[in-house]
Amino acid sequence: MSVYEKGLVTVLCCDLVFVLVALPLVLRKVPRNVAYGYRTRATMADDAVWYEANAHFGRGLLVASAVSAVLILAAYRSQSLSPDAFLKASLAILVVPSLVAALATGRYVKRLTSDPAAPR
């Protein structure tokens, strides 16, 4: 198995895990707990904020996984990067979209907790 194939398989498998983690969050099936979900002081303090924030984060993870899958497939098909550059790009392709989802959820939680008229 080449470096390109290993990178492709690794990122796609991680994307699948992210989807499996995201679905219960989107469906609001995960109650407040110490291990699973978007855990901050604000989300742990209020059930309504918890479920809203985690549904938002779950949707973000689904989008991030789709973006990551498309990008890694494009990088794999082109094989224009050296093996070393491909591995670094694979890591960025996996991490950056998920990080954007997490940061966007942080902003969403701030808006939820600072605006009493925000939908819950």
C-alpha positions in Angstrom: 0.0 0.0 0.0 1.4 3.4 -1.0 1.7 6.5 1.2 -1.1 8.0 -0.9 -3.4 5.0 -0.3 -2.6 4.9 3.4 -3.4 8.6 3.7 -6.7 8.2 1.7 -7.8 5.3 3.8 -6.9 6.9 7.1 -8.7 10.1 6.4 -11.8 8.4 5.0 -11.9 6.1 8.1 -11.6 9.1 10.4 -14.3 10.9 8.5 -16.6 7.8 9.0 -15.9 7.9 12.7 -16.7 11.6 12.8 -20.0 10.9 11.1 -20.8 8.2 13.6 -20.0 10.5 16.4 -21.9 13.4 14.9 -25.2 11.6 14.2 -26.4 11.2 17.8 -25.4 14.8 18.5 -27.5 16.0 15.5 -30.4 13.9 16.7 -30.1 15.3 20.2 -29.7 11.8 21.7 -26.7 12.6 23.9 -27.5 13.9 27.4 -25.1 16.0 29.3 -22.2 13.8 30.4 -18.5 13.9 31.3 -17.1 12.4 28.1 -19.1 12.9 24.9 -20.3 16.1 23.3 -19.4 19.8 23.0 -18.5 20.3 26.6 -18.1 23.9 27.9 -19.2 25.6 31.1 -22.2 27.1 29.2 -23.3 23.8 27.7 -22.8 21.8 31.0 -24.9 24.4 32.9 -28.1 24.2 30.8 -29.8 21.4 29.0 -31.3 23.6 26.3 -27.9 25.1 25.5 -26.3 21.6 25.6 -28.7 20.1 23.0 -28.6 23.2 20.8 -24.8 23.4 20.8 -24.3 19.7 20.3 -26.8 19.6 17.4 -24.9 22.5 15.9 -21.6 20.8 16.4 -22.9 17.6 15.0 -24.1 19.3 11.8 -20.7 21.0 11.6 -18.9 17.6 11.9 -21.0 16.1 9.2 -20.2 19.0 6.8 -16.5 18.9 7.9 -16.4 15.1 7.2 -17.9 15.6 3.7 -15.5 18.5 2.9 -12.6 16.4 4.2 -13.6 13.4 2.1 -13.9 15.4 -1.1 -10.5 17.1 -0.5 -8.6 13.9 0.3 -10.1 12.2 -2.8 -9.0 15.2 -4.9 -5.5 15.1 -3.4 -5.3 11.4 -3.9 -6.4 11.5 -7.5 -4.0 14.3 -8.5 -1.0 12.7 -6.7 0.8 15.9 -7.5 2.3 16.2 -4.0 5.4 14.4 -2.8 4.6 11.6 -0.3 5.9 13.8 2.5 3.8 16.7 1.4 0.8 14.4 0.9 1.0 13.2 4.5 1.1 16.8 5.8 -1.8 17.8 3.5 -3.8 14.7 4.7 -3.4 15.8 8.3 -4.6 19.3 7.5 -7.4 18.0 5.4 -8.6 15.9 8.3 -8.1 18.5 11.1 -8.9 21.9 9.7 -12.6 21.3 8.7 -13.3 19.8 12.2 -11.5 22.6 13.9 -13.7 25.1 11.9 -16.8 23.2 13.1 -15.6 23.4 16.7 -14.8 27.1 16.5 -18.1 27.9 14.8 -19.9 26.0 17.6 -18.0 28.1 20.2 -19.3 31.3 18.5 -22.8 29.8 18.4 -22.7 29.0 22.1 -21.7 32.5 22.9 -24.6 33.9 20.8 -27.0 31.5 22.5 -25.9 32.4 26.0 -25.6 36.2 25.4 -28.9 36.7 23.5 -32.0 35.7 25.6 -34.1 35.9 22.5 -32.0 33.3 20.6 -33.9 30.2 19.7 -33.3 27.2 22.0 
